[in-house]
Amino acid sequence: MKTILKYTDIEIAEENADKFDILYRELIKNNEVFNITSITDEKEVYLKHFADSLKGVDNFLDNSSVIEIGSGGGFPSVPIMIERPDLKFTLVESTGKKCKYLEKLRDILHLNCEIINARAEELGRKKEYREKFDLSTARAVARLNTLCEYCLPLVKTGGKFIAYKGSADDEVKQAENAVEILGGKITSVKKYFLGEERMSRTIVEIEKIKNTPDLYPRGRGLERKKPL
């Protein structure tokens, strides 16, 4: 059975509605300690965090292994895991206290995930993580050309990087060089609007068509300082 996610037009499994209420309560209860988000109004959280995360749920292929970079408060990963228990997530977050919050959510909501306190540029050079995942994803972490260097080295050839962005026409254009160098190809740019404010959002899908050269990720902050 399906129902509609509160305050939105998004269909979810009826048995998951309570889980989103629990997620909202945990976010508010823990926000001050873990510094998760500046958005705390219930309707805004449902729209700007939950609904926005679920807008890309169909981009995640069945039974995929997914690595999320810069998980923060768990968006898009946690709403997607609630709705898609077939996916196995690895959440990568560099801030230790946010990892503790994600561990709490995992235990309360029985989520199918591993949580790693690390930086993406470090994992991308380790053979146990490099090119091991079907999919990677990130939301509100960095500009797209920088994100590609964090995320594409972790994806298998034939896999995909799913990037959640705001209004992103310029970013997509500026990332074309990075995508090509890192072994990717932009295959989809999906634009949509959120809520009555009609906030402009974009989901960019990049297919990994060849192996990422050994040079990348470069590390030492070069992904941000000197994006490809």
C-alpha positions as CSV (number, residue, x, y, z in Angstrom):
1,M,0.0,0.0,0.0
2,K,1.1,3.6,-0.8
3,T,0.5,6.9,1.0
4,I,1.7,10.4,0.5
5,L,4.6,11.8,2.4
6,K,3.4,14.6,4.8
7,Y,3.4,18.1,3.2
8,T,4.4,16.8,-0.2
9,D,3.1,15.1,-3.3
10,I,5.6,12.1,-3.1
11,E,4.3,8.6,-2.8
12,I,5.9,6.4,-0.1
13,A,5.2,2.9,1.3
14,E,2.4,3.3,3.9
15,E,4.5,1.4,6.5
16,N,7.3,4.0,6.2
17,A,5.2,7.1,7.2
18,D,6.0,6.6,10.9
19,K,9.7,6.2,10.1
20,F,9.8,9.7,8.6
21,D,8.1,11.1,11.7
22,I,10.7,9.3,13.8
23,L,13.4,10.8,11.6
24,Y,12.1,14.3,12.1
25,R,11.8,13.9,15.8
26,E,15.4,12.6,16.1
27,L,16.7,15.4,13.9
28,I,15.1,18.1,16.2
29,K,16.1,16.3,19.4
30,N,19.7,16.0,18.3
31,N,20.2,19.1,16.2
32,E,21.7,21.3,18.8
33,V,24.3,18.7,19.9
34,F,25.2,17.5,16.4
35,N,24.7,20.7,14.4
36,I,22.8,18.9,11.7
37,T,20.7,21.6,9.9
38,S,19.5,25.2,10.1
39,I,16.1,24.0,8.9
40,T,13.9,22.9,11.8
41,D,10.3,23.8,10.9
42,E,8.5,20.5,10.3
43,K,7.0,21.4,6.9
44,E,10.3,22.7,5.7
45,V,12.2,19.6,6.8
46,Y,9.8,17.4,5.0
47,L,10.1,19.4,1.8
48,K,13.7,20.5,1.8
49,H,15.3,17.4,3.2
50,F,12.9,14.4,2.9
51,A,11.1,15.2,-0.3
52,D,14.3,16.5,-2.0
53,S,16.1,13.3,-1.1
54,L,13.3,11.1,-2.4
55,K,13.1,13.0,-5.7
56,G,16.1,11.0,-6.9
57,V,15.0,7.6,-5.5
58,D,14.3,6.1,-9.0
59,N,17.9,6.9,-10.0
60,F,19.1,4.2,-7.6
61,L,19.1,0.8,-9.4
62,D,17.8,-2.2,-7.5
63,N,20.1,-3.9,-5.1
64,S,23.0,-1.5,-5.7
65,S,25.9,-0.8,-3.4
66,V,25.9,3.0,-2.8
67,I,28.6,5.2,-1.2
68,E,27.4,8.7,-0.1
69,I,30.1,11.4,0.3
70,G,29.7,14.1,3.0
71,S,26.6,12.5,4.6
72,G,26.1,15.2,7.3
73,G,22.6,14.6,8.6
74,G,21.9,11.7,6.2
75,F,20.5,13.4,3.1
76,P,19.7,11.9,0.6
77,S,20.8,8.6,2.1
78,V,18.5,8.1,5.1
79,P,15.1,8.9,3.4
80,I,16.2,6.7,0.4
81,M,17.2,3.9,2.8
82,I,13.8,4.1,4.5
83,E,12.0,3.7,1.2
84,R,14.6,1.4,-0.5
85,P,15.8,-1.3,1.9
86,D,17.2,-3.2,-1.1
87,L,20.1,-0.7,-1.3
88,K,23.3,-1.2,0.8
89,F,24.8,2.2,1.7
90,T,28.2,3.3,2.9
91,L,28.0,6.7,4.5
92,V,31.2,8.8,4.5
93,E,31.4,11.7,6.9
94,S,34.5,13.6,8.1
95,T,33.0,15.0,11.3
96,G,33.0,12.5,14.1
97,K,30.0,13.8,16.0
98,K,27.8,13.6,12.8
99,C,28.9,10.0,12.4
100,K,27.6,9.3,16.0
101,Y,24.2,10.9,15.0
102,L,24.1,8.7,11.8
103,E,24.9,5.6,14.0
104,K,21.9,6.5,16.2
105,L,19.6,6.8,13.2
106,R,20.9,3.4,11.8
107,D,20.1,1.7,15.1
108,I,16.7,3.4,15.6
109,L,15.5,3.0,12.0
110,H,17.2,-0.4,11.3
111,L,19.0,1.0,8.3
112,N,21.1,-1.0,5.9
113,C,24.4,0.9,6.1
114,E,28.0,1.2,7.2
115,I,29.3,4.5,8.5
116,I,32.9,5.6,8.0
117,N,34.5,8.6,9.7
118,A,36.9,9.6,6.8
119,R,37.5,12.0,3.9
120,A,36.4,11.0,0.4
121,E,39.8,11.8,-1.1
122,E,41.5,9.4,1.3
123,L,39.0,6.5,0.5
124,G,39.3,7.1,-3.2
125,R,43.0,6.0,-3.1
126,K,42.4,2.9,-1.0
127,K,41.9,-0.3,-3.0
128,E,39.2,-1.6,-0.7
129,Y,37.0,1.3,-1.7
130,R,38.3,2.5,-5.1
131,E,36.0,1.6,-7.9
132,K,34.1,-0.8,-5.7
133,F,30.6,0.7,-5.7
134,D,27.7,0.5,-8.1
135,L,26.7,4.1,-7.3
136,S,27.9,7.2,-5.5
137,T,25.9,10.2,-4.3
138,A,26.3,13.5,-2.6
139,R,24.1,16.5,-1.7
140,A,25.2,20.1,-0.8
141,V,28.9,19.2,-0.4
142,A,30.8,21.1,-3.0
143,R,30.6,22.3,-6.6
144,L,30.1,19.6,-9.2
145,N,33.6,19.7,-10.6
146,T,35.0,19.1,-7.1
147,L,32.4,16.5,-6.3
148,C,33.3,14.5,-9.4
149,E,36.8,14.1,-8.1
150,Y,35.6,12.9,-4.7
151,C,32.9,10.5,-6.1
152,L,33.8,9.1,-9.5
153,P,37.0,7.3,-8.3
154,L,34.8,5.2,-5.9
155,V,32.4,4.0,-8.7
156,K,32.9,0.8,-10.8
157,T,33.0,1.2,-14.6
158,G,29.4,1.0,-15.6
159,G,28.2,2.5,-12.4
160,K,26.9,6.0,-11.8
161,F,27.4,9.1,-9.7
162,I,24.1,10.8,-8.7
163,A,24.6,14.4,-7.6
164,Y,21.9,16.5,-5.9
165,K,22.3,20.2,-6.7
166,G,20.3,23.4,-6.6
167,S,20.1,25.5,-9.8
168,A,23.1,23.9,-11.6
169,D,23.3,24.9,-15.3
170,D,26.7,26.7,-14.8
171,E,28.0,24.0,-12.6
172,V,27.2,21.3,-15.1
173,K,28.9,23.2,-17.8
174,Q,32.0,23.8,-15.7
175,A,32.2,20.2,-14.7
176,E,32.4,18.8,-18.2
177,N,36.2,18.7,-18.2
178,A,36.4,17.0,-14.8
179,V,33.8,14.4,-15.8
180,E,35.8,13.5,-18.9
181,I,39.2,13.3,-17.2
182,L,37.8,11.1,-14.4
183,G,36.2,8.6,-16.7
184,G,32.6,9.8,-16.7
185,K,29.8,10.9,-19.0
186,I,26.8,13.1,-18.1
187,T,23.8,11.1,-19.0
188,S,20.9,12.9,-17.3
189,V,20.2,16.4,-15.9
190,K,16.8,16.3,-14.2
191,K,15.4,19.7,-13.0
192,Y,12.5,20.1,-10.6
193,F,11.0,22.6,-8.2
194,L,10.2,22.2,-4.5
195,G,7.3,23.6,-2.5
196,E,5.3,26.7,-2.9
197,E,8.5,28.7,-3.1
198,R,9.4,26.7,-6.2
199,M,13.0,26.2,-5.2
200,S,15.0,25.2,-8.2
201,R,16.7,21.8,-7.8
202,T,18.7,19.5,-10.1
203,I,19.8,15.8,-10.1
204,V,22.8,15.2,-12.3
205,E,23.5,11.6,-13.3
206,I,27.0,10.7,-14.5
207,E,27.8,7.3,-15.8
208,K,31.3,5.9,-15.3
209,I,32.4,4.7,-18.7
210,K,36.1,4.0,-18.1
211,N,38.5,3.7,-15.1
212,T,39.6,6.8,-13.3
213,P,43.3,7.6,-13.8
214,D,45.5,6.7,-10.8
215,L,46.4,10.3,-10.3
216,Y,42.9,11.1,-8.9
217,P,41.7,12.0,-6.4
218,R,44.7,14.3,-5.9
219,G,44.2,15.0,-2.2
220,R,45.8,17.9,-0.2
221,G,42.7,19.9,-0.8
222,L,43.4,20.3,-4.5
223,E,39.9,19.1,-5.4
224,R,38.5,22.3,-4.0
225,K,41.5,24.7,-4.5
226,K,42.1,23.8,-8.1
227,P,39.1,21.9,-9.5
228,L,39.6,20.1,-12.8
